C-alpha cells in the first residue's frame, strides 16, 4: 500500500509538472518574451535617440548641406540637389553610432521585475528580477528621407528626416527572440517661400504626421 501511495504521489507530481510546464510554454513564456521585447525596444530607442541627437548637433552644418535649392531668375525653386557623397558618409557615421549604442546596451542589459511582467496592475516593480540583454546585433542601417508639407499660402515646409533601423537578438531566461528597433529624427526643417516643382512636392493642408508622405531621395 505504501509503495502504491508513493507511486501515485510521484505520478501526480509528474502530471502537475507537465501541466505547469505546458502553462509556462503556452501562456507565461510568450507574455514574458513580449514584455521583454517591449522593454528592450524602448530602452534601445532612447539610447539610440540620445546618441544620434548628440552626433547630429555636433555635425549640424553638414546636415544643412545635404540638400540645396536651385532657383531661376524669378527666384522660383527649380530643383533640389542632394549631396549623395555627404549623405553616404553621414549614413556610415550614423550606423556606427547606432551600433555603439546597442553594444553598450548589450554589455549592461536590463533587469525586469517578474511582477511587472505577469501582474503589472498589482505587482509592477515588485518581485525577483530577470536579466534581459542583447546577445548579438544583426545590423544597423540609416536612411535620409525628404518630406514636404504645406506651411501656408505659397509656402512649403521641407524637412530632412533621419530614419534608423536596427535588428538585434534578445536573450532572457525564457528564451531568445529577434528585436527590431526603429528611430526617426528631424535633422533639418526649412520653409520654402514660392512654388516648388510638383515632382518634389507632397502637400497636405492638415497638420497630420509626415509618416506615409515621404519620398526617399538619398539612395
Buried (B, 14 or more C-beta within 10 A) or exposed (E): EEEEEEEEEEEEEEEEEEEEEEEEEEEBBBEBBEBBBEBBBEBBBEBBBEBBEEBBEEBEEBBEEBBEBEEEEEEEBEEBEBBEEBBEEBBEBBBEBBBBBBEEBBEEBBEBBBBBBBEEEEBEEEBEBBEBBBEEBEEBEBBBBBBBBBBEEEEBBBBBBBBBBBBBBBBBEBEEBEBEBEBBBEBBEEEBEEEBEEEBBBEEEEEEEBEEEBEEBBE
